[in-house]
Amino acid sequence: MSRKVMYFFTFVCYYNEKLMKLNCTLLLIAISTIVFAQNEWKPGYILKTQQDTVWGSLQNKNYNENSHAITFRTDENEQPSTYLPDDIYGYRFKEGKFYVSKYVDSTVGRIFLEYLVNGELDVFFYQDQTGDNHYFVKKDNLPLKELKYKDKFVRKDGIRYLLENNQYKGLLSYYTKETSGIKKDITRLNNVNHKSLVKFAKKYHELSCEDGNCMVYGKNLKRKIFAAIHHGSLFYTGRYSKESNTSQDSYISVKTYFQQFEQSEKLFTFIGVNTFYSKHLYYPYRIGIPVGFEYINPKKGFSLNGSYSLDLASFFIINNLGGGINYKSGNLIIQTKCSLVINLVNFDMVGVSPLFGIIYNIR
């Protein structure tokens, strides 16, 4: 971040001390701590063996952490215990997320793989430390194998080419060769992700099972959708402000959030409309169209939030980086946030924006 932005940020905090002091502190704390995972306890059970079930609460972490260990307690007064893939058969959250211990290879070792589908054809998933998703298939008479789908660039005669990786199609063809009706679905399978693999596996079970009951479990892939309304103020300086001094706008923001569970259960993309009112401009009303992503922890009570967005109405020139605190009760989230607003093209407009609003879980 340039010195110009840092100097202005300090100036705005000083300029409007009573209103901004708390929000500026909140912004600094939120941005510095948002990288730390905020975990929640959810009802569920561990499987000490395939048949030995112990109910209690499980600590839900990110995908990578969930694959390496699970923290469990039978009640709130009990000291939690952490189990590794070598210690138990698996575990499951009450709402459906289901993990089993599997040996992958000599590099990865034994980890907890998440079931996407459990049936005649099992489909598993895990996310590595870099955020890359890995998918696996298994059948009773065939071993656990990874679906290789990552394309890569190769150089030939000084020219760089994108080499498409279709190994996953060959593996799926081999594992489903007894079901002729599924071949065209493999040919049409152009993306490897949660949705495409669950859809494919469901189709396979429909074609291969006479009674239609050989699919034991399929992960629910319904995205959470949030609707939100916020009210905020924008303190800014630059060519948009009056006589190059710091000016203030007020605004109302309406947004829709869409969960991106393929990468994280706590990651949401959003699009919205901001309506600004300013006393300092010739046209007092103007519109903003923010698009971006936001970290929203679904745990009850207090949690941190963080967001980054671009303004479509300014042709992506105006950037917004924010952080703050959420309080969740039922389907309602009360949110407070403070954002740093910058024109990244020539830095002729920088500002700070505190806001307050509510977010509602509509699905």
Backbone hydrogen bonds, N-H to C=O, Kabsch-Sander energy under -0.5 kcal/mol:
donor,donor_aa,acceptor,acceptor_aa,energy
6,M,2,S,-1.9
7,Y,3,R,-3.1
8,F,4,K,-2.1
9,F,5,V,-2.7
10,T,6,M,-2.1
11,F,7,Y,-2.2
12,V,8,F,-2.7
13,C,9,F,-1.9
14,Y,10,T,-1.8
15,Y,11,F,-2.9
16,N,12,V,-1.9
17,E,14,Y,-0.9
20,M,16,N,-3.0
21,K,17,E,-2.1
23,N,19,L,-0.5
24,C,20,M,-3.0
25,T,21,K,-1.9
26,L,22,L,-2.4
27,L,23,N,-2.3
28,L,24,C,-2.1
29,I,25,T,-2.5
30,A,26,L,-2.8
31,I,27,L,-2.5
32,S,28,L,-1.7
33,T,29,I,-1.5
34,I,30,A,-1.6
36,F,33,T,-1.7
39,N,37,A,-0.6
40,E,60,N,-1.2
42,K,58,L,-3.1
44,G,56,G,-2.1
45,Y,92,R,-2.4
46,I,54,V,-2.1
47,L,90,G,-3.3
48,K,46,I,-0.7
48,K,52,D,-2.0
49,T,52,D,-0.8
53,T,51,Q,-0.9
54,V,46,I,-2.2
56,G,44,G,-2.6
57,S,73,R,-3.2
58,L,42,K,-3.5
59,Q,71,T,-2.2
60,N,40,E,-3.1
60,N,58,L,-0.8
61,K,59,Q,-0.6
66,N,62,N,-2.5
67,S,63,Y,-1.0
67,S,64,N,-0.5
68,H,64,N,-0.6
68,H,65,E,-1.2
69,A,65,E,-1.7
70,I,83,Y,-2.1
72,F,81,S,-3.4
73,R,57,S,-2.0
78,E,75,D,-1.4
81,S,72,F,-3.1
83,Y,70,I,-3.0
87,D,84,L,-2.0
88,I,84,L,-1.1
89,Y,47,L,-2.3
90,G,47,L,-1.5
91,Y,99,Y,-2.0
92,R,45,Y,-2.6
93,F,97,K,-3.0
94,K,43,P,-3.0
96,G,93,F,-1.9
99,Y,91,Y,-3.2
100,V,113,L,-2.4
101,S,89,Y,-3.0
102,K,111,I,-2.9
104,V,102,K,-0.6
104,V,109,G,-2.7
105,D,109,G,-0.5
109,G,105,D,-2.8
111,I,102,K,-2.4
111,I,109,G,-0.5
112,F,67,S,-3.6
113,L,100,V,-2.9
113,L,111,I,-0.7
114,E,125,F,-2.6
115,Y,98,F,-3.2
116,L,123,V,-3.3
117,V,123,V,-1.8
118,N,217,Y,-3.1
122,D,120,E,-0.6
122,D,138,K,-3.0
123,V,117,V,-2.3
124,F,136,F,-2.7
125,F,114,E,-1.7
126,Y,134,H,-2.1
128,D,132,D,-2.3
131,G,128,D,-1.6
134,H,126,Y,-2.8
136,F,124,F,-1.9
137,V,145,K,-2.4
138,K,122,D,-1.7
139,K,142,L,-1.5
142,L,139,K,-1.2
145,K,137,V,-2.4
147,L,135,Y,-3.0
148,K,146,E,-0.9
149,Y,147,L,-0.6
152,K,163,L,-1.9
154,V,161,Y,-2.9
156,K,159,I,-2.9
159,I,156,K,-1.9
161,Y,154,V,-3.9
161,Y,159,I,-0.5
163,L,152,K,-3.7
163,L,161,Y,-0.7
164,E,162,L,-0.7
166,N,164,E,-0.7
168,Y,148,K,-1.5
169,K,166,N,-0.9
170,G,166,N,-1.2
171,L,167,Q,-2.0
172,L,168,Y,-2.4
173,S,169,K,-2.1
174,Y,170,G,-1.9
175,Y,171,L,-2.3
176,T,172,L,-1.1
177,K,174,Y,-1.0
179,T,176,T,-2.0
180,S,178,E,-0.7
182,I,179,T,-1.3
183,K,180,S,-1.4
186,I,182,I,-1.5
187,T,183,K,-1.9
188,R,184,K,-1.6
189,L,185,D,-0.5
189,L,186,I,-0.9
190,N,188,R,-1.1
193,N,191,N,-0.7
197,L,193,N,-2.1
198,V,194,H,-2.3
199,K,195,K,-2.3
200,F,196,S,-2.1
201,A,197,L,-2.6
202,K,198,V,-2.2
203,K,199,K,-2.0
204,Y,200,F,-2.4
205,H,201,A,-2.3
206,E,202,K,-2.0
207,L,203,K,-1.8
208,S,204,Y,-2.3
209,C,205,H,-1.7
210,E,208,S,-0.6
216,V,118,N,-2.0
216,V,214,C,-0.8
217,Y,118,N,-2.0
219,K,116,L,-2.9
221,L,219,K,-0.6
226,F,257,Y,-1.6
227,A,360,Y,-2.4
228,A,255,K,-2.5
229,I,358,I,-2.1
230,H,253,S,-2.7
231,H,356,F,-2.9
232,G,251,Y,-2.3
233,S,354,P,-2.2
234,L,249,D,-2.9
235,F,352,V,-2.8
236,Y,234,L,-0.6
236,Y,247,S,-2.2
237,T,350,V,-2.1
239,R,348,D,-1.7
241,S,238,G,-1.5
244,S,241,S,-0.9
245,N,242,K,-2.3
247,S,236,Y,-3.0
249,D,234,L,-2.2
250,S,277,Y,-2.0
251,Y,232,G,-2.4
252,I,275,T,-1.8
253,S,230,H,-2.7
254,V,273,V,-2.2
255,K,228,A,-2.1
256,T,271,I,-2.2
257,Y,226,F,-2.8
258,F,269,T,-2.9
259,Q,224,K,-2.4
260,Q,267,L,-3.1
261,F,259,Q,-0.5
263,Q,260,Q,-1.6
264,S,260,Q,-2.2
267,L,264,S,-1.1
268,F,294,E,-2.3
269,T,258,F,-2.4
270,F,292,G,-2.5
271,I,256,T,-1.6
272,G,290,P,-1.7
273,V,254,V,-2.3
274,N,288,G,-3.3
275,T,252,I,-2.7
276,F,274,N,-0.6
276,F,286,R,-2.8
277,Y,250,S,-2.8
278,S,284,P,-2.3
279,K,248,Q,-0.5
286,R,276,F,-1.4
288,G,274,N,-2.6
291,V,310,L,-2.6
292,G,270,F,-1.9
293,F,308,Y,-2.2
294,E,268,F,-3.2
295,Y,306,G,-3.4
296,I,266,K,-2.6
296,I,294,E,-0.6
297,N,304,L,-0.6
301,G,328,K,-2.5
303,S,326,N,-1.9
305,N,324,G,-1.9
306,G,295,Y,-1.1
307,S,322,G,-2.4
308,Y,293,F,-2.3
309,S,320,N,-2.2
310,L,291,V,-2.8
311,D,318,I,-1.7
312,L,289,I,-3.2
312,L,310,L,-0.8
314,S,311,D,-0.8
315,F,312,L,-1.7
316,F,311,D,-2.5
317,I,314,S,-0.9
319,N,342,I,-3.2
320,N,309,S,-2.4
321,L,340,L,-2.3
322,G,307,S,-2.3
323,G,338,C,-1.8
324,G,305,N,-1.9
325,I,336,T,-2.0
326,N,303,S,-3.4
327,Y,334,I,-2.3
328,K,301,G,-2.4
329,S,332,L,-2.8
332,L,329,S,-1.9
333,I,359,I,-3.0
334,I,327,Y,-3.0
335,Q,333,I,-0.5
335,Q,357,G,-2.8
336,T,325,I,-2.4
337,K,355,L,-1.9
338,C,323,G,-2.2
339,S,353,S,-2.1
340,L,321,L,-3.1
341,V,339,S,-0.6
341,V,351,G,-2.9
342,I,319,N,-2.5
343,N,349,M,-2.2
344,L,317,I,-1.7
344,L,342,I,-0.9
347,F,343,N,-1.7
350,V,237,T,-1.6
351,G,341,V,-2.9
352,V,235,F,-2.6
353,S,339,S,-2.7
355,L,337,K,-2.7
356,F,231,H,-2.4
357,G,335,Q,-2.5
358,I,229,I,-2.1
359,I,333,I,-2.9
360,Y,227,A,-3.3
361,N,331,N,-2.7
362,I,225,I,-1.9
362,I,360,Y,-1.0
363,R,225,I,-1.2
